[in-house]
Amino acid sequence: MSFGTQQIHIVGAGLAGSECAYQLAEMGYNVVLHEMRETTLTPAHKTGLFAELVCSNSLGSQTDYSAPGQLKWEAERLHSLVLRTAEDWALPAGMALAVDRLRFSQALTEIIRTHPRIQVVHQVVENFDQIPRPAVIATGPLTHGTLATAMSQHFASEFLYFFDAIAPVIDRESLNFDIVWTGDRWGKGTGDYLNCPLNREQYEGLVREILAARKVEPRDFEKTPYFDGCMPIEVMAERGPETLRFGPLSPKGLPNPRSPERPYAVVQLRQDNKEGTAYNLVGFQTKMAYPEQQRVFRLIPGLEEAEFLKLGSMHRNLFINSPQCLNPNLSSRHDPSLFFAGQITGVEGYFESTCMGLLVAHFLNDHLKGRAFLPPPRTSALGSLLHAITEPKDNFQPTNINFGLMPDPPMDRKARGRRRNRREVKRGLQIEVARREFTQWLTIKPWVLPPRPHRSSESGAHLF
C-alpha cells in the first residue's frame, strides 16, 4: 500500500487521539478514528464531543520561563492543532492557558469530523483484534473496562492506576462581590481570578469541615495513590492544618484591596467559560459527597449563597507501566505496529497528553517509512517528557512536565556559586539549551508541517 493511501486506525478521540489523527491526516494518511462516547460515556465525561476537558479548563502555564511554557513553544513549532484551537478559545487566566471548555471541544470536533482524510466510527473497541494495524491506542485514563482487560492481557501484567478528582464549578452571579475581589497573584495578569479572603478562624474552620465531611470512597480507597497535580482538597488537608495555606489557598501575592488586614488564606476561582458566567474553584478537586460539598464550600467568605453548576467528583485513572511495556517510540514491545498515546502512557496533564499524540503521529510516520527512530533531543521539554515515561525505573508514577525532568545545563563557576537567583539562572539556561537544540533537531527531522486552518468569525470553527 502506498503512502498516500495507507490507512491508520486510532482508538480514542480525546486530546491525544484528536491531535494524532489530525497530524497523520495532514501527512496524507487515511485515518479511521474510533470513539465510543457518542453512545457510551465514561464516569467523568458529559458529552460526545472530542477532546472534552473534565478536571480543569486550564492547559497550564504559557509563560516563556516555565517548563509547561517551553513544552507549548516546542509543540507550536510542530503545529499542534490542540494548542492553536486552545489559543482561539482562550479565557483570561493570568499566566495560564485556560479555555472555554465547550467551545474548545466543539471547534476541535468540527475540524476532525470535516477533515477529508479522517473517518469517525462510533463504537466500543473491546480488544486489539478489532483494530487493523498500524494502530494507535489513545483511550486515556478512563479506558473502557473490556479494552483495559485486553491491554492487561496483551502486556501480561496488571495496569497501574491512581484516582483523579474534579473541582466544582460555580455560577458567577451567585458570588458576593462585597467580599470577593478580582486580581492575579503578584499582579501578574489582567485581573483574571476571583479571590475569597479568609482570616485564621475562617481558615481553620474550613479545614475542620473539609476533614469532617462525608466522602465517597471506593473499596480499599485509602491504599490508592493520587497524582499530586490533581489531589483532592481533603487529602491535602490530611497532611497537616497548614498544608492548604502553602498550596492552593496560599495568600502570597494577593493583598485584599478592601481591607488593610492581610488575608490568612485565599481561595481563588478561575473563569470556566467564554461568557465569564462560570468559575471553577482552583485546587478544590474533591471526593466529598455532593450535599457536603455545597455545605462546606459555602463556608468560604463570598460563597455563602454559591450556586453550583457542577459539583466535584472522582474517578479512577489507568495508565500503562510504559518503561516495561513500551518501546522508546511508544509502540508495544509485543507488537511494533501498535502504538500508545496520551495520558495512558503515564504522562499527567492535558497538554502533556496532547504532546504524546503529537509525537506518536511522527513516530508512526517514521516507522511506516522505514526511517530510524530519532526522538526530540533529551534537553528539550518533549524529549525530557518522553524520557521520563520510557526510562527504566522501579517505581513508575505519572508525571507532568517540570524542570526536574530536564537535564542540568552547563553552568560556569560563577553561576554555580551564586546563592541568589541561582534557580532562575539555571532554568533560563535550561530553556535556552532546549530551544537551541530543538531548533537544530527540526532542521534534520523530515517533519510534514500542516498549514494553519483559519477560524470562522461566526461560529469559531476551524475550516479547511
C-alpha positions as CSV (number, residue, x, y, z in Angstrom):
1,M,0.0,0.0,0.0
2,S,1.4,3.4,-1.0
3,F,2.0,6.3,1.5
4,G,-0.9,8.3,0.1
5,T,-3.5,5.5,0.7
6,Q,-2.1,3.9,3.9
7,Q,-4.9,3.6,6.5
8,I,-4.2,4.1,10.2
9,H,-6.7,3.3,13.0
10,I,-6.8,5.4,16.2
11,V,-8.9,4.4,19.2
12,G,-10.0,7.4,21.3
13,A,-10.8,11.0,20.3
14,G,-9.5,12.7,23.4
15,L,-6.8,15.3,23.3
16,A,-4.0,12.8,22.2
17,G,-6.2,10.9,19.8
18,S,-7.5,14.0,18.1
19,E,-4.1,15.5,17.8
20,C,-2.6,12.3,16.5
21,A,-5.4,11.8,13.9
22,Y,-5.1,15.4,12.6
23,Q,-1.3,15.2,12.2
24,L,-1.4,11.9,10.4
25,A,-4.2,13.1,8.1
26,E,-2.2,16.2,7.3
27,M,0.7,13.9,6.4
28,G,-1.5,12.2,3.8
29,Y,-2.7,9.1,5.6
30,N,-6.3,8.0,5.8
31,V,-7.3,7.8,9.4
32,V,-10.1,5.8,11.0
33,L,-10.9,7.3,14.4
34,H,-12.8,5.1,16.8
35,E,-14.7,6.9,19.6
36,M,-17.3,5.3,21.9
37,R,-18.6,8.4,23.7
38,E,-21.5,9.2,21.4
39,T,-23.3,6.2,22.9
40,T,-21.1,5.1,25.8
41,L,-19.9,7.7,28.3
42,T,-17.1,7.4,30.9
43,P,-17.7,8.2,34.6
44,A,-16.2,11.7,34.1
45,H,-17.3,12.8,30.6
46,K,-20.7,14.5,30.0
47,T,-20.8,14.8,26.1
48,G,-19.7,13.0,23.0
49,L,-17.5,15.9,21.9
50,F,-13.9,15.2,21.1
51,A,-11.1,16.4,23.5
52,E,-13.6,17.1,26.3
53,L,-11.9,18.6,29.3
54,V,-13.2,17.2,32.6
55,C,-10.8,18.0,35.5
56,S,-10.0,21.7,34.8
57,N,-10.2,24.1,31.9
58,S,-6.5,25.0,32.2
59,L,-3.8,23.6,29.9
60,G,-1.1,25.0,32.2
61,S,1.3,27.9,32.1
62,Q,2.2,29.6,28.9
63,T,5.0,31.8,30.2
64,D,8.3,31.6,28.3
65,Y,10.2,31.0,31.5
66,S,8.3,27.8,32.7
67,A,8.6,24.2,31.7
68,P,5.0,24.0,30.6
69,G,5.6,27.1,28.5
70,Q,8.6,25.6,26.9
71,L,6.5,22.5,26.1
72,K,4.0,24.7,24.3
73,W,6.8,26.5,22.5
74,E,8.0,23.2,21.0
75,A,4.5,22.0,20.2
76,E,3.8,25.2,18.4
77,R,6.7,24.5,16.1
78,L,5.2,21.1,15.3
79,H,1.9,22.9,14.5
80,S,-0.1,21.3,17.3
81,L,-3.8,21.5,16.5
82,V,-4.9,21.4,20.1
83,L,-2.6,24.3,21.0
84,R,-3.9,26.6,18.3
85,T,-7.5,25.6,19.0
86,A,-7.0,26.4,22.7
87,E,-5.5,29.8,21.8
88,D,-8.5,30.5,19.7
89,W,-10.8,29.8,22.6
90,A,-8.6,31.1,25.4
91,L,-10.1,32.7,28.5
92,P,-8.4,35.3,30.8
93,A,-6.4,33.2,33.3
94,G,-3.3,35.2,34.2
95,M,-0.2,33.2,33.1
96,A,-2.2,30.1,32.4
97,L,-3.8,28.9,29.1
98,A,-7.4,28.3,30.1
99,V,-10.2,27.7,27.6
100,D,-13.9,27.8,27.2
101,R,-14.4,24.0,27.6
102,L,-17.5,23.7,25.4
103,R,-16.4,25.9,22.6
104,F,-12.9,24.4,22.5
105,S,-14.3,20.9,22.2
106,Q,-16.9,21.9,19.7
107,A,-14.3,23.6,17.5
108,L,-11.9,20.7,17.6
109,T,-14.7,18.2,16.9
110,E,-15.7,20.1,13.9
111,I,-12.1,20.1,12.5
112,I,-11.8,16.4,13.0
113,R,-15.2,15.5,11.6
114,T,-14.9,17.5,8.5
115,H,-11.3,16.6,7.6
116,P,-11.4,14.8,4.2
117,R,-8.9,12.1,5.3
118,I,-10.5,11.3,8.7
119,Q,-13.4,8.8,9.1
120,V,-15.0,8.7,12.5
121,V,-16.5,5.4,13.7
122,H,-18.6,5.4,16.9
123,Q,-18.1,2.0,18.6
124,V,-16.7,0.4,21.8
125,V,-13.4,-1.3,20.9
126,E,-13.2,-4.3,23.2
127,N,-9.9,-5.9,22.1
128,F,-6.9,-5.3,19.8
129,D,-8.1,-7.9,17.3
130,Q,-10.9,-5.5,16.2
131,I,-8.3,-2.9,15.0
132,P,-6.2,-3.5,11.9
133,R,-2.5,-2.4,12.1
134,P,-0.9,0.1,12.2
135,A,-2.9,1.4,15.1
136,V,-2.7,3.9,17.9
137,I,-4.5,3.4,21.3
138,A,-5.3,6.8,22.8
139,T,-8.2,5.8,25.0
140,G,-6.9,7.7,28.0
141,P,-7.1,7.0,31.8
142,L,-10.8,6.1,31.5
143,T,-10.3,3.3,29.1
144,H,-13.4,1.0,28.7
145,G,-13.2,-1.9,31.1
146,T,-13.2,-4.6,28.5
147,L,-10.4,-3.0,26.5
148,A,-8.4,-2.4,29.7
149,T,-8.6,-6.1,30.4
150,A,-7.4,-6.8,26.9
151,M,-4.5,-4.4,27.4
152,S,-3.5,-6.1,30.6
153,Q,-3.5,-9.5,28.9
154,H,-1.5,-8.1,26.0
155,F,1.2,-6.8,28.3
156,A,0.9,-9.9,30.6
157,S,0.7,-7.5,33.6
158,E,-1.8,-5.5,35.5
159,F,-2.3,-1.8,34.9
160,L,-1.1,0.8,37.3
161,Y,-3.7,3.3,38.4
162,F,-4.4,6.3,40.6
163,F,-7.5,8.3,41.5
164,D,-8.3,11.6,39.9
165,A,-10.7,14.3,41.2
166,I,-12.6,17.1,39.6
167,A,-13.2,20.6,41.1
168,P,-16.7,22.2,41.4
169,V,-17.9,25.0,39.1
170,I,-19.9,28.0,40.4
171,D,-22.3,30.5,38.9
172,R,-20.6,33.9,39.0
173,E,-23.9,35.7,39.7
174,S,-24.2,33.8,43.0
175,L,-20.9,35.2,44.4
176,N,-20.9,38.0,47.0
177,F,-18.7,40.8,45.4
178,D,-18.8,42.8,48.6
179,I,-16.3,40.2,49.7
180,V,-14.8,38.7,46.6
181,W,-12.3,40.8,44.6
182,T,-10.7,40.5,41.2
183,G,-6.9,40.2,40.9
184,D,-4.0,38.0,40.0
185,R,-1.2,36.7,42.2
186,W,1.6,39.3,42.4
187,G,-0.4,41.4,40.0
188,K,0.8,39.3,37.0
189,G,-2.2,39.1,34.7
190,T,-5.2,41.2,33.7
191,G,-7.5,40.6,36.7
192,D,-8.4,37.0,35.6
193,Y,-9.0,35.4,39.0
194,L,-11.7,36.0,41.7
195,N,-10.4,35.9,45.3
196,C,-12.1,35.0,48.6
197,P,-10.2,36.1,51.7
198,L,-10.2,34.0,54.9
199,N,-8.9,35.1,58.3
200,R,-7.3,32.5,60.6
201,E,-10.5,31.5,62.3
202,Q,-12.3,31.0,59.0
203,Y,-9.5,29.1,57.5
204,E,-9.2,26.7,60.5
205,G,-12.9,26.2,60.5
206,L,-12.9,25.4,56.8
207,V,-10.1,22.8,57.2
208,R,-12.0,21.2,60.1
209,E,-15.2,20.9,58.0
210,I,-13.3,19.6,55.0
211,L,-11.8,16.8,57.1
212,A,-15.1,16.0,58.8
213,A,-17.3,15.9,55.7
214,R,-18.7,12.6,54.4
215,K,-16.6,11.3,51.5
216,V,-17.5,9.0,48.6
217,E,-14.8,6.2,48.6
218,P,-14.5,3.0,46.6
219,R,-13.3,-0.1,48.4
220,D,-9.7,0.0,49.6
221,F,-9.6,3.6,48.7
222,E,-7.0,4.6,51.3
223,K,-4.5,2.3,49.6
224,T,-4.9,4.1,46.3
225,P,-2.2,6.5,45.1
226,Y,-3.0,10.0,43.9
227,F,-1.2,12.2,41.4
228,D,-0.1,15.3,43.2
229,G,-1.2,17.7,40.5
230,C,-4.9,16.8,40.9
231,M,-5.1,15.7,44.5
232,P,-8.4,16.0,46.4
233,I,-8.6,19.0,48.7
234,E,-9.3,16.8,51.7
235,V,-6.3,14.6,51.1
236,M,-4.1,17.7,51.1
237,A,-5.8,18.8,54.4
238,E,-5.0,15.5,56.0
239,R,-1.3,16.2,55.6
240,G,-1.4,19.0,58.2
241,P,-3.5,22.0,59.1
242,E,-1.3,24.5,57.3
243,T,-0.9,22.4,54.1
244,L,-3.6,24.3,52.2
245,R,-2.1,27.7,53.1
246,F,1.1,26.6,51.4
247,G,-0.8,25.1,48.4
248,P,-4.0,26.2,46.6
249,L,-5.0,28.6,49.4
250,S,-1.7,30.5,49.6
251,P,-2.3,34.2,50.4
252,K,1.1,35.2,48.9
253,G,0.9,37.9,46.3
254,L,-2.8,38.5,47.0
255,P,-3.4,41.6,49.2
256,N,-7.0,42.4,49.8
257,P,-7.8,45.8,48.3
258,R,-10.9,46.0,50.5
259,S,-9.1,45.6,53.8
260,P,-5.7,46.6,55.3
261,E,-5.6,43.3,57.0
262,R,-3.5,40.7,55.2
263,P,-5.6,37.5,54.4
264,Y,-4.5,34.4,56.3
265,A,-5.6,32.3,53.3
266,V,-7.2,33.0,49.9
267,V,-9.5,30.8,47.8
268,Q,-9.2,31.5,44.1
269,L,-11.7,31.0,41.3
270,R,-10.8,30.8,37.6
271,Q,-13.1,31.6,34.7
272,D,-14.5,28.4,33.1
273,N,-16.4,29.6,30.1
274,K,-16.2,32.3,27.4
275,E,-19.1,34.3,28.8
276,G,-17.4,34.6,32.2
277,T,-20.6,33.2,33.9
278,A,-19.0,30.1,35.4
279,Y,-15.9,29.8,37.6
280,N,-14.1,26.8,39.0
281,L,-12.6,26.5,42.5
282,V,-8.9,26.3,41.9
283,G,-7.3,23.3,43.6
284,F,-10.6,22.1,45.1
285,Q,-10.8,18.7,43.4
286,T,-12.8,16.6,45.9
287,K,-14.2,13.2,46.8
288,M,-16.8,14.8,49.2
289,A,-20.5,13.7,48.8
290,Y,-22.5,16.2,46.8
291,P,-24.5,17.7,49.7
292,E,-21.3,18.0,51.8
293,Q,-19.6,20.0,49.0
294,Q,-22.4,22.6,49.0
295,R,-22.4,22.9,52.8
296,V,-18.7,23.1,53.2
297,F,-17.7,25.3,50.3
298,R,-20.5,27.8,51.2
299,L,-18.5,28.4,54.4
300,I,-15.9,30.3,52.2
301,P,-16.4,34.0,52.5
302,G,-18.1,35.3,49.4
303,L,-19.6,31.8,48.5
304,E,-22.3,31.8,51.2
305,E,-25.0,31.6,48.5
306,A,-23.0,30.0,45.8
307,E,-24.9,28.2,43.1
308,F,-23.0,25.1,41.9
309,L,-23.2,24.5,38.2
310,K,-21.1,21.3,38.5
311,L,-20.1,19.5,41.7
312,G,-16.8,17.8,42.2
313,S,-16.3,14.1,41.5
314,M,-13.7,11.4,41.5
315,H,-12.7,8.7,39.0
316,R,-10.1,6.0,38.6
317,N,-7.3,6.7,36.1
318,L,-5.5,3.8,34.4
319,F,-2.0,4.0,32.9
320,I,0.5,1.6,31.4
321,N,3.8,0.8,33.0
322,S,5.4,2.3,30.0
323,P,9.1,1.7,30.8
324,Q,8.3,-2.1,31.0
325,C,5.7,-2.3,28.3
326,L,6.6,0.2,25.5
327,N,9.5,0.8,23.2
328,P,11.1,4.2,23.1
329,N,8.8,5.2,20.2
330,L,5.8,4.3,22.4
331,S,4.9,1.2,20.4
332,S,4.2,-2.1,22.2
333,R,7.2,-4.4,22.8
334,H,4.9,-7.2,21.8
335,D,3.6,-5.5,18.6
336,P,5.7,-2.8,17.0
337,S,2.8,-1.7,14.8
338,L,0.6,-1.0,17.9
339,F,1.3,2.5,19.4
340,F,0.0,4.2,22.6
341,A,-0.5,7.9,23.1
342,G,-1.8,10.3,25.7
343,Q,-2.3,10.0,29.4
344,I,-2.5,6.2,29.4
345,T,1.3,6.2,28.7
346,G,2.0,7.8,32.1
347,V,2.0,11.5,31.4
348,E,-0.2,13.7,33.5
349,G,-1.8,16.9,32.3
350,Y,-3.9,17.9,29.4
351,F,-1.2,19.3,27.3
352,E,1.3,16.6,28.2
353,S,-1.3,14.1,26.9
354,T,-1.7,16.1,23.7
355,C,2.0,16.1,23.1
356,M,2.2,12.3,23.3
357,G,-0.4,12.2,20.5
358,L,1.7,14.7,18.5
359,L,4.9,12.7,18.9
360,V,3.3,9.3,18.2
361,A,2.0,10.7,14.9
362,H,5.5,11.4,13.8
363,F,7.0,8.2,15.3
364,L,4.4,6.2,13.4
365,N,5.2,8.1,10.2
366,D,8.9,7.3,10.6
367,H,8.0,3.6,11.3
368,L,5.9,3.3,8.2
369,K,8.6,5.0,6.0
370,G,11.4,2.8,7.4
371,R,13.3,5.7,9.0
372,A,15.4,5.3,12.1
373,F,13.8,6.5,15.3
374,L,15.0,10.0,16.1
375,P,13.3,11.4,19.2
376,P,13.4,15.1,20.2
377,P,16.6,16.0,22.0
378,R,16.9,15.0,25.6
379,T,17.4,18.6,26.6
380,S,14.0,19.6,25.1
381,A,10.7,19.6,27.1
382,L,9.3,17.0,24.7
383,G,12.4,14.9,24.8
384,S,12.5,15.1,28.6
385,L,8.9,14.1,29.0
386,L,9.3,11.2,26.6
387,H,12.4,10.1,28.5
388,A,10.6,10.3,31.8
389,I,8.0,7.7,30.7
390,T,10.3,5.4,28.9
391,E,13.4,5.3,31.1
392,P,13.5,2.1,33.2
393,K,12.6,2.7,36.9
394,D,11.4,0.7,39.8
395,N,8.5,2.9,40.9
396,F,6.8,4.4,37.8
397,Q,4.3,7.1,38.5
398,P,2.6,9.6,36.2
399,T,4.4,12.9,35.7
400,N,3.8,16.3,34.0
401,I,6.4,18.4,32.5
402,N,8.7,20.2,35.0
403,F,12.3,21.5,35.2
404,G,13.3,18.4,37.3
405,L,12.8,16.2,34.2
406,M,15.1,18.4,32.1
407,P,18.9,17.9,32.3
408,D,21.0,20.3,34.2
409,P,22.5,22.8,31.8
410,P,26.2,23.6,31.7
411,M,26.9,26.4,34.2
412,D,30.2,28.3,34.7
413,R,31.8,28.5,38.1
414,K,30.3,32.0,38.8
415,A,26.8,30.8,38.1
416,R,27.2,27.6,40.2
417,G,28.5,29.7,43.1
418,R,25.5,32.1,43.2
419,R,23.1,31.8,46.1
420,R,20.6,34.4,44.9
421,N,18.7,33.8,41.7
422,R,20.7,30.5,41.1
423,R,17.5,28.7,40.3
424,E,16.3,31.3,37.9
425,V,19.7,31.3,36.1
426,K,19.6,27.6,35.9
427,R,16.1,27.5,34.5
428,G,16.9,30.2,32.0
429,L,19.8,28.1,30.7
430,Q,17.7,25.0,30.5
431,I,15.2,26.8,28.3
432,E,18.0,28.4,26.2
433,V,19.6,24.9,25.6
434,A,16.2,23.3,24.9
435,R,15.3,25.9,22.3
436,R,18.6,25.8,20.6
437,E,18.8,22.0,20.3
438,F,15.1,21.6,19.5
439,T,15.5,24.1,16.6
440,Q,18.6,22.2,15.4
441,W,16.7,18.9,15.6
442,L,13.9,20.3,13.4
443,T,16.4,21.1,10.6
444,I,17.4,17.4,10.4
445,K,14.0,15.8,11.0
446,P,11.8,15.5,7.9
447,W,8.6,16.7,9.6
448,V,5.5,17.2,7.5
449,L,4.1,20.5,8.7
450,P,0.4,21.1,8.3
451,P,-1.0,24.5,7.3
452,R,-2.8,26.5,10.0
453,P,-6.6,26.4,9.4
454,H,-8.5,29.7,9.7
455,R,-11.3,30.4,12.1
456,S,-14.8,31.3,11.1
457,S,-15.9,34.7,12.5
458,E,-19.4,33.4,13.0
459,S,-19.0,30.0,14.8
460,G,-15.4,29.9,15.9
461,A,-14.9,26.6,14.0
462,H,-11.8,25.9,12.0
463,L,-12.4,25.5,8.3
464,F,-10.4,23.9,5.5
